């Protein structure tokens, strides 16, 4: 009898030629240096998978790793293939690895084996895994919620519904008998398929140790034992699992009464299953302490910023990080999107040092608890690292997040490898990879828990070792605020993309500064944080400018809105009042692009009839998504910028279409005016009288002068990110000297911001 190896790796394979090279390389890259056998269970593959494994093992030339190939000429299926491989395993420990999964930590097997060596009572060691969806490339952690304690018995696993993925579990092989050379494989392995039953069988024989470290990847391609089933199939699989556990005596440690109650509870839950995304949320530390996982019905009022900080401190001190982040998330969501509360911030810019600090503090505690705190690297070693964009989602949205992401990709393409990490708070475009380009690596997160999202973000950024991080969060994205660490990269900058409302993360301790697109933003952020860098990357055109409208064309004015809500919540005049002013002052027609509610459309038509203006002089076009092309097709000759809400993408599209722009000079907040994006010669209006005067003055000479000014202006906004990047040269990503920052009035000081936040908190009522 030959010496018994320490470890048996059961590599299960059925036509995995596409993936198995990755799997076997992850095995052979392990630092485990004791005798180990790889048992390739080839389940009737016809794609040459076994030949790939043999070649990789031979090329690696690891003397302590041997290879045995067991082949079935007929397809056994995953369950029977596992039993066959396990019966052949001679190692003290064994690990199953499906051919489409792989390990990412070279020390994984060594760490797990050492724990089994030194702790006889353990029968298995598991850890966290990354689940990667082949459908959209999104990634999430498994388990999504950390187990309540590091050492678990079978009752902990059963009652807590805890399980670990195949790629994570190393077990003690107590089935092999060295004296006879045979294995006594438990009968239940033949009756129940999947990784869960292996975990329960070993937990019945001892304890399972959980390591809060991410060391493997599971590729979910919807072909697995669980993921390949619809709900009726999953229901039958679960019923069989619990029934077989009971029949084979694996519930005896619970006692007859407890086991019977457990079985009844599980089978009833399976029968009554209904999908639900509800998660328990608590607001107060005392509630969390007494009923941490109960859905509460009390109504809570956060009376001030100090009150919010007090509650966050209490939740954090108690270790309830999910509840703390959820509290901030709900407040910021209300501040940004609730129709009653968000109106108070539409004409102001808001930020909070306190909220940004608490989020960063909680993120550090999450990283420490899960042992994923990044370590700062020598900047010279990261010189060739990628540029990483942290975004909340990839969708056409009112805040222009997608436009900013697209611009940054265009500017950095060719300079660096580009990786986008999306915390996925907004719906994803179905064609996002095609719109970004195949050279951009896109990672999406679909975890439900904010703690899991934060840990995923911290771990991935550290793994990528970026040279530059650009942050582009949604207004309520607490995950990016919590997950960003100063140690992640030598250069970290926030994209200053918002005009008004809450600006998330702009006080984060991790930032070096801000990447800004408009001159006004240079003044605002320089005033907010004078010690940090402000970098100017101008907005630019993605397409070459179109030819201007023919001379002598009738005057057709145009406006744009991205949503019905933006139109209904306008900050100045209703469209039903502005359109008659335009038409009475000389416009031949007025065209509005974008969504328009029936009530808004009716108000406009009634007002036109009341003022004896033909209703057909107003035309509404829902729009195709290409604003510039829509304006040209509608025959527009002049564009009204900033009405009813400012939209920089629409302004650029109108200018690229050759339309002179009439800028709105907002009296509420300078950030609401986009006049700094327009030619210096652009006309500005602030009230109906001024607008009427401008329209009456439009003639051939005015159009000629404005068109020429627009042409000069567009020459500085080159058609494409590559052209602008080349024009900036060494000035690309260089801070703007203090002497060159525009001297513009900035109304929002830190004390004023704190007062505004407290006022808004007083308006907020949280319902759990």
N, C-alpha and C positions, 0 to 999 in steps of 0.2 A: 504494500500500500504506500503510495507516495505521500509526502507531507501534505497536510491539509492547508489550503490557502487561508489567509485571513479574511478575504473578501470575495464574494461572487457578485458580479454585475450581470443581471439578466436583461439583455438588450432584446426587446420584443419587436419583431419587424414583419410587416406584410406590405410589400411593394412600397417601400419608403426610400427609394433611390434618390428622390429629390432632397430629402431631409437628413438621411442617416449619416452622411459624411460629417455634418455639423455635430450630430450626437456623439459619434465615436471619437471625434477630435476633442470634444469637451471631456470625455473620459480619459483620454491619453494625456491631456494637459494637466491632470490632477497631480498635486505634489505628494500624494500617497505613495510611499516607497517600500511598502511591505508586499508580500506575495498576494496577487489578486488574479482571478480568472474572469475573463469576459465570456459569457455564454450567449452566443447569438442564436436566438430562437427564430429561425426563418420559416414563417408560416406560409409556405407555398408561394413565395414571391416569384415573379416572372420578369422582374425589371433589373436584375443584376445587383440587388442590394448586398448580398453576401460577398460578392467580389469586391465591392467598394470597401466593406469592412476589412476584409483580408488585406487589401492593399494599404489601407490606412494604418493598420496595426504593424504591418511589416515596415512601412516607412518610418513610423515613430520609433521602432526598435527599443521599446521599453522592456528591459530584461525581467522586471518583476510582474509584467502583465502577460498572461497567456490567453490564447483564444481557442474556444471550442465552438463548432457550428453544429447545431441540431436542426435538421430540416424535416418538415412535414410536406409530403407530396399533395396532401389535401388540406384545404383551409380549416383550421381548428377554431378560429376565433380567439379574441384576446384572452378570455378566461381560461380556456383549455391550453392555450399556448403558454400562459403563465404557469399553470400546474406542471406542464411537461418540463419547462425550464427549471422550476424550483426543485423538482425531483432529481434533477441532475446536479444541483448546486452543492458544493462541498465546503464552502467557506464558513468561517465562524459567524460572519455577518453576510447579509445579502441586500442588494438594492436593485429595484426594478427601474428600468428606463425605457420608455417607449421610443421608437425610432424617430419620431418627429419632435421630441423634446430635447433639451440640452441643459448643461450646467454652466454657470457663469462665474463661479468662484473656484479658483484652482485649489483652494484649501478645504473645500467642502467635505470630501470623504475623510480627510485626516482629522478634521474637527469632530465629525460625528463618530468616527471609530474610536477616538481617544475617550469620548464620553462613555461609550459602551465598555471600553477596557477598564475604566476606573469606577464604574457604577454598576455592580452586578444586578441590582434590582431593576435596571432599565431594560426593556425589551425593544425599544426603538427610539430613534431621534429624528425629528422632523424640523422643518424651517419654513420660512415664507417663500413664495414663488411669484413670479410675474406671469400673468395670464395675457396672452397676446391674441387678439381676434384677427383671423385672416380676412374677415369681411371688410373691415375698415382700418386695420392697423392699430386700433386703440389698445391700450395696455392698462391693466389694473393689478392690484396686489391680491393674492390669496394666501391666507384668509384675509378678508377685508377688515375684520375686527380681531384684534389680538386676543388669544385665549386669556382667561382670567388669572392663570398661574402657569409657571413654566413646566411643572411636572403634573401630568394628567393620568387619571385612571379611567377605566372603561365607563364608569358612571358619569364622570365629568364629560367625557366625549359624547355619550348618548344623550344625557339630559341637556347638555349645552349645544347639541347638534354641531359639534366641532369635527372637522375632518381636514386632512391635508392631501395635497396632490401627490401622485405617484412619483414625480421627479424629485420630491423632497425627502422621502422616507428611507432611512437605513434601519434594517431590522436585525435582531439576533436570530441566527439560524439554529433553532433548537430541534429541527425536524430531521437533520442528517445524523446518521449513526455511523461513526468512523469504524466501528468494529465490523459491521456487516457491509458497509459501503452503500446502504440503502437509505431512503428517506421516507418518513411517515408523514406525508402531506395531509393536513386536516381535510376531512371530507367536505366541510362547508365551502372550501375553495372551489370545489367542483359544482356546488349547488348555487353559488352566488358569484356574480362577476363584479369586477371593479376594485378600485383601490381602497374604498371605505371598509370593505370586509377584512382586508389584510390588517388595516389599522386596528379594528375592533378585536380581531383574534389575538394580536400581539398585546394589546392593552389588557385583555383578560388574563394573560400570563404574567404581566408585570406593569410597569409604568412607561409612559411615553414622555420624552423630554422635548420641549419646543424651544428652538433657537430663533430669536427675533431678528434674523438676518436673511437677506434676499440672495439666494444662491442658485436658482434655476429658473428656466423659462418653459412655460407650457404653451404650445401653439394650439389654440382652439380653432380647428378647421371644420367644426360641426360634423366630424366623422367619428367621434369617440363613443365609448360605451354610454355616457350620459348625454353629451351634447348632440349625438346623432339621433336621439329619440324625441318624439313629440310628447305632449303631456300624458296621454294614456300610457305610452310606453314607460315613461319615468315613474308614473304611479304604480305600475305593475312591478317595476324594478324595486321600488321602495317597499312595497308590500311584501315582496319576496325576501328582501333583506331582513326586515324585522321579524318576519315569521320564522325564517331559518335560524336567526340568532336565538329565538326562544326555543325552537325544537332541538337545537344542538347544545342547549344548556349554557349559553354564554351570558344569560341574564341572572344566573343563580346567585351571584354575589350581591345582587340588589335585594334579595329576599323575595318570597313568593308574592306578597301583597304589593310591594313596590314594583316588581317586575310586571305584574298583571295590570296595575294602574298605568305604568309606562307604556305598555303595548297598546292598551285601549286609547290612551292619549295620542300616540303616534298614528295609529290607523285612522282615528277620527280626524286628525289634522290633515292627513293625506286625502281622505274622502272629501273634506270640506275646503280643500285648498282654493284660495282665490288670490291672484297676484296683488301685491300691495307695496307701495313705495313709502308708506308712512314710517317715519323714524321718531322715536320719543325725544322731545325737547323739554328741558327745564330751564327756568330763568334764575331761580334763587338757590344759593348754596345749601340752605337747609332742606329745600325740596329735593335736591339732588342726593343729599346724604340719606334721607329717609326713604325715598322712593326713586332711585336713580333710573329705573327703566319702566316707569309708569307714565302713561299719557295723562298729563294734568289738564284741568279745565279752568284753573284760575285765570283771571285777567290781571296782568302785571303792567305797571306804569314805570318807565325809566324816566325819572324826573329831571335829570341833569347829566352833564358829561361826567361829573364826579360820581354820580350814582352808577352810571355805566361802568366806570373804572372799578368801583367797589365790587360790583357783581362779578366782573371779569376776574378780579384778583381772587375772590372767594372760590370761584369755579376752578381757576388754575391751581390754587393751593390744594384743592381737594383732588386734583388729578383728572378732572372732568373736562378734558381738552375739547372733545367734540361739542359739548354743550356751550363752552365759552366761544368757540369759533362760530357756532350756529347762532348765538345771540348777536354777534357782530354782523354776521351775514344777513340776518333778518332785518336789522336796523338799516344797514346800507341798502338793502333791496327796497325797503320802504322809502328811504331817502331818494333813491334814484328813479323808482318806477311807480310808486303809489300815486294815483292821480290827485289825491288830496294833499299829500305831504310834499311831493316832488316839485309842485308849483312854486313853493317858497324858495327853492334853490335854483330855479331856472334862470334867474337873472343875476346869480352870484356864482362865484367859484368858492368851493368848500373843500377843506382838508382837515385832518386831525393828527397832530403829533401823537396824542394819547392812543388813538386806535391803532396807528401804525406800529407804535412801540409794543402794545399788548400782543398784536398778531405775531410780530417777530419773536417776542419772548416765548409765546406758546409754541411756535415752530421750533425753537431751540430745544424746548423740553420734549417735544415729540421726537426729534432727531436723537436726543440723548437716550430716551426710553427705548427706542428701536435700534440703537447703536449704529446710526447712519450719519453722525455728525461729520461734515466734510472737514478735511484738513487742508489748510492753505498750502499751495504749491509754489515753488520758485517761479516767478513770472516768466523767466527765460525758458523754462521747460514747457510753457504753454504757448509759446510764440506761434506755433503752427496749429493751435487748437481751433475748433470751429467757432463760428458765431452762432449763438443760441438765442432764438426768439421765444420768450415766454408769453403766451397769449391765452386768453380765457376761452376762446372758441373761434371758429372760422365760419362766419356768416355775414351776409350783407346786413348791416345794422345802422341805426341812426347815428351812433357814435363814431362811425368810420373806422372801426377796428380792422376790418378786412382790408380796406384801402391802405391803411398804414402798414399792415403786414406785407401786402403786395409791394408797396414802395420800398420797404427795407430789403425784401428779397431782390428786387431789381437793382438796388444800389450795391448790395454786397455780392451779387452773383459775379463769379470770376475772381473775387478777392479771397474768399474763404469758403470752406465747406459750410453749408447752412443746415441747421437742425431747428425744427419748430417743435416745442413742447406745448401742448394744448391741454389745459385743465378742463376743457369741455363744459363750460357753463352755458354756452349758446349752441343751438343746433348746428351740426356740421353740414357743409355743402356736400352733396353726393359726389361731385366731380372735383373735390378739392385738390387731389394729387395732380390731376391733369392741369388745373389752373395754376398750380405752383410750379410744375415742372418736375421731371423725374430726378433731377439733380438735387432736389430739396428733400431731406429726410423729415418725415412727419410722424410724431408720436402723440397719440390721443389717449386721454385717461377717462375711463367710464366708471370709476368707483363712485359709490353713493355717499360714503362718509367723508367729511372734510378732513379728518385726521389721516385717513388712508390716502386721500389726494395729496395732502401735504407731504407725507412720507415718500410717496411715489416721486413727487417733484424734486425733493431734496436728493434722493438717491440717484435719479437719472442725471441731474445736472452735474453731480460729483463724478459720475461715471464718464460723462462726455468730456470733462476737463476743457471747458471752453476758454478761449482767449478774450471773448467779448460776449456780454449778455445784454440783450435789449428786452425791456419789459413793457408789455402792452396789455394791461389788465382791464377787465370789465369793471364797472363802477362798484359791483358788490363782490368782487373776487377776493375773498380773504385768504384763499389758498396760496396765491402768489405772494401776498404780503407776509404770510407765515413761513412759506417755504424758501424764500430767497435768503441766502446767507452770504456774508461778506467774504467768506473763504472760497466761494464757488468760482470766482474768476478775478483776474487783475483789473478788469474794466467792466462796470455794470452801470447801465444808464436806463432811465425811464423815458418812454416815448410820451411827450406831452401832447396828447391827441385831443383832449376834451376842451370844449369852449366854456361851458358853465356847468354847474352841478358839482357833485362830489368827485374829487380827483383822488383815486386810491393809491396808496403806497408812495406818495411823493415825499414823505418824510422818512422813508425807510433808512435805517442806519447803513444798509448794504450799498446804497447808491453812491457812485462817483459823481453823478450829475444827471443831466437831462438832454435828450435829443429833441429839438424843437423845430417846427416847420414854419412858424409865422413870426414876423418881427415883434408883434405885441407879446408873444409868449416869452421871448428873450427877456423883456423887461419884467414880466410877472414873476418868472421863476428866479431870475437874478435877485429880485427883491425878497422873495420867499426864503431862499437859501443862498445868500451871497458867498458862502464859502465853497459852494459846489460848482462844477463845470456846467456851462450852458453851451451846447453845440447846435449849430444851425445847418440843417439839411433841408433846403427849400422844397416846397411842393413842386412837382413837375408834371409834365404831360406824358402820358404813355403812348399817345399817337401823335403824328405830325399834325400841326394846325391845319384846319380846313380853309378854303378860300372864303373871303367875306361875301356877304350878300351883294347882289348886283346893285349898282347905283340907280336910284330912282324907284327902288322897290317900296311898296307901301309899308308904313310903320306898323309892325306887329310886335307888341310887347309880350313877354313871357315870364311866368313864375314857375316855381318847382316846389314840391313837398314830397318827402319820403314816406309819409304815413298820414292817415286821417287824423291820428292823435296830434301830430305836430301842427297840423293846420288848425285844429279846434283849440289848441292851447297856445295860439300865437301870442307874442308878447306886446303887440302894438295894435295895429288895425286889423279888423276882420277883412277877409278877402272880398266880402260882399260890399265893403266900403271903398276899397282901393280900386277895384276893377272899374266902377263908374268914373272915378277920377281920371283914370288913364284914357278911357274911351271919350269922355267929354273934352279932354285936353288935346286930342289930335290923333290918338292911336286908331288905326283902321280896324284892328282886331286885337283881342287879348287871348293868349293860349296859356292854359295851366296844365303842367305835366305832373303826373303822380296821382295817388289815391285821393279820392274826394267823396265824402259821405253824401248820401241823398239829401240830408238836411242842409249841409253847406251849399250844395248845388242849388237847392230850392231858394235859399236866402239870396244867393247871387242873382238868380233870375227874377225874383220878386223885386229886388232893389233896382234892377235895370228897367223893368216895366214901370216901376213907380217914377223913375226919372226919365221915362219916355226914350229909352235907349233900346234899339232892337236886341232882343235876347241872343239872336244868332251871332252877334258880335263877340260873344264869349264862347270859347271852345275848350272843351276838356278832353285831354288825351291821357289814358291811364299810364302810358309809357311802356316801352319794351325792355327797359333795363339799360339801354344805351342812350343816355340823356342827350349827348351831342347830336347823334343821328336823329333823335326824335325832334329836337329843336329845328334842325334843318328841314326835316320832312314837313313840319308844321308851318314853315315859312316865317319863323320868328326872325326879327332883325335887332331887337334890343332885349337884354335880360335884366330883370330886377333881382339883384343879389340880396340875400339876407331876408327874404320875405317868403313865407311867414316865419320861417326859422332859418338861421344861417346853416349852410351846407357847403363846405369847401369843395367837395367832389363835384357838385352841380356847377359851382362857379368856374372851376377849371374846365369842365366839359363845355360850358357855354363859351368861354374864351377860346378854347380849341376849335369850336365850331365857327369862330370868326365874329361872334356877337359882342358889340360893346356892352359894358356892364354899368348899370346904375346902382351904386352902393348905398345901403341903408346905414345911416349913422345912428346907432342905438344910443339912447340917453340913459339906459338902465345899467349897462356894463360894457366897457370897451371890448371885451372878448366876444360880445354878441355881434360886433361889426367885423366883417371880413374885408373891409376896405383896404387893409394892408396887403391883400392878395391881388388887388386890382391895379391897373396902371395908375400912376400918380395923377394923371389927367382925368380919371374917372369922375363923373358927377356923383354927388352925394345928396341924399335927402333924409330928413328927419320927421317931416309932417306932410299932410296932404297938400298944403299950399306950395311947399318947396317942390314936391313931386310934380304937381301940375305945371309949375313954371318950367321945369326941366323938359317935360314932354312937349310943351308949346314951343320950346326953343330948338327942337330937333328938326333939322333940315339937311340938305346935301352937304353944306360946309361942316356942320356938326358931325355928321356921319363920317366924312372924310378925315377930319382931325382925330376923332375917336378911333377909327380903324387903323390909322397910321400909328397912333400911340399904342394900340393893342398889339400891332405887329412888332414894335420895338420891345414891348414888355414880354412877348412870347419868345423872343430870341434868347431871353435869359432863363426861360423855363424849357430847356431842351427836350426834344421828343425822346424820352427814354431814360431809365435810371443809369444805364451804362454811360451815356453821353454826359449826364450831370456828374457822375462819379469821376469820369476822366477830366472834366473841366475843373472840378474841385482839387484834383491832384493831391498834393501833400496836405492840403487844407481839409481833406476828408476826415471827419471825426475829430477835428482839432477844435479846442475850446475857443469861443469868441472872446477876444480881449475885452476887459472891462470898459475901455474907452470907446469900443464900438457897439456896446449894447444901447439900443434906443432909449432915450430918456422920455418915457411915457408915464403918465399918471397911473399908479397901481392902487386901487382902493382897498385891497384886502391885506391888512396886517395880521400878525398872529393873534393878537388879542381880539381883534374883530372876528377872526375865524372861529375862535373858541366861543365867543358870545353867540354867533350864528348857530353853531352846532348845538349849544345848550337850548336855544330857542326851538330848534327843530326836534330835539329830544322831548321837550315838553309837549309837543304836538303828537307824540307817538304813543300809541297803545298797542301792546303786544298781546296777541291771543295765542295760546298754545294749542 
